[in-house]
């Protein structure tokens, strides 16, 4: 499989600069990297972005995540491999990603309160931006048909 075009972030240099700045800011939020990767993986699974599913899976492996955890992200509700903070982060990722599926608030107050119980404001900011940026990448990659295994640098 070949992409329809080069990634737009590579075509427009200002886009890559902006993305780099956003990634740097996310890194300042002290969100555990494994949490960032599992929410990125879950959003990418929902959106059907093979390039991002592959990238997050590889990043989790490199970070030392067990194969059980990685394989269970899609079914996290029924898997014993996630702690309470990770579970609420995954719930938030699903809520933020499935906006079109909602029949109520995208993020109900009860979910927001639970997320805020587990993450401080900086971490929560990084979490929100991570999920949002992942969704942006998913939409670009699925549109241009970016193949799994693509590396960005």
C-alpha positions in Angstrom: 0.0 0.0 0.0 1.2 3.4 -0.9 0.0 6.8 0.5 -2.0 9.0 -1.8 0.4 11.9 -1.1 3.2 12.9 1.2 2.0 13.7 4.7 0.7 17.3 4.6 2.8 18.1 7.7 5.8 17.4 5.6 4.5 19.3 2.6 3.9 22.5 4.7 7.0 23.2 6.8 5.0 25.5 9.1 2.7 22.6 10.0 5.6 20.4 11.2 7.0 23.3 13.2 3.6 23.8 14.9 3.2 20.1 15.6 6.7 20.0 17.0 5.9 22.8 19.3 2.7 21.1 20.4 4.5 17.9 21.1 7.1 19.7 23.1 4.4 21.4 25.2 2.7 18.0 25.7 6.0 16.7 27.0 6.0 19.5 29.6 2.8 18.1 31.1 4.4 15.2 32.9 1.8 12.7 31.6 3.3 9.2 31.9 4.4 8.1 28.4 2.6 4.8 28.7 -0.7 6.5 29.4 -0.1 8.8 26.3 0.6 5.7 24.2 -2.4 3.7 25.3 -4.9 6.5 24.8 -3.2 7.2 21.4 -3.6 3.5 20.5 -7.2 3.4 21.6 -8.2 6.5 19.6 -6.3 5.1 16.6 -8.1 1.8 16.9 -11.5 3.5 16.9 -10.6 5.6 13.9 -9.1 2.7 12.0 -5.7 4.4 11.5 -3.3 1.6 10.7 -0.3 3.8 10.7 -1.0 5.2 14.2 -2.0 1.8 15.6 1.3 0.4 14.4 3.3 3.4 15.7 1.6 3.3 19.2 2.1 -0.4 19.4 5.8 -0.1 18.5 6.2 2.7 21.0 4.5 0.7 23.8 6.8 -2.3 23.1 9.9 -0.1 23.1 8.7 1.4 26.4 8.5 -2.1 28.0 4.7 -2.6 28.0 3.7 -6.2 28.1 2.1 -7.9 25.1 -0.9 -8.6 27.3 -1.5 -4.9 27.9 -0.9 -3.9 24.3 -3.2 -6.6 23.0 -5.9 -5.7 25.5 -6.2 -2.0 24.8 -9.2 -2.6 22.5 -10.9 -4.5 25.2 -9.6 -2.6 28.2 -12.9 -2.7 30.1 -12.7 -6.5 30.5 -8.9 -6.7 31.0 -7.1 -6.8 34.3 -4.0 -5.0 33.0 -4.9 -1.4 33.6 -5.1 0.7 36.8 -7.8 3.2 37.6 -6.0 6.2 36.1 -5.4 4.4 32.9 -9.0 3.2 32.7 -10.4 6.7 33.1 -7.9 8.0 30.6 -9.1 5.4 28.1 -12.7 6.4 28.8 -11.8 10.0 28.1 -10.0 9.0 24.9 -13.1 7.1 23.7 -15.5 10.0 24.6 -13.3 12.5 22.8 -12.9 10.3 19.8 -16.5 9.2 19.4 -18.1 12.6 19.2 -20.5 11.6 16.4 -21.8 8.7 18.5 -22.9 10.8 21.4 -26.5 11.4 22.5 -25.5 13.5 25.5 -22.5 15.6 26.5 -19.3 14.5 24.9 -17.6 14.4 28.3 -20.1 14.2 31.1 -19.3 15.9 34.4 -18.9 12.6 36.2 -16.2 11.5 33.7 -14.5 14.8 33.9 -14.4 14.7 37.7 -13.0 11.2 37.7 -10.3 12.2 35.3 -9.4 15.2 37.4 -9.2 12.9 40.4 -6.3 11.0 38.8 -4.4 13.7 36.9 -3.3 17.2 37.9 -4.0 20.2 35.6 -0.7 19.9 33.7 -1.2 16.2 33.2 -4.8 16.6 32.2 -3.8 19.3 29.7 -1.2 16.9 28.2 -3.8 14.1 28.1 -6.4 16.3 26.3 -3.9 17.6 23.8 -2.5 14.0 23.2 -6.0 12.7 22.5 -6.8 15.6 20.2 -3.5 15.5 18.3 -3.9 11.7 17.8 -7.4 12.3 16.4 -5.9 14.9 14.0 -3.2 12.5 12.9 -5.8 9.7 12.5 -7.9 11.8 10.2 -4.9 12.9 8.0 -3.5 9.4 7.8 -6.7 7.7 6.9 -7.5 10.3 4.3 -4.1 10.0 2.6 -4.0 6.2 3.2 -0.7 6.4 5.1 0.4 2.8 5.4 1.2 1.0 8.7 5.0 1.0 9.3 5.5 4.6 8.1 7.9 6.5 10.2 7.9 10.2 10.7 10.9 12.2 11.6 
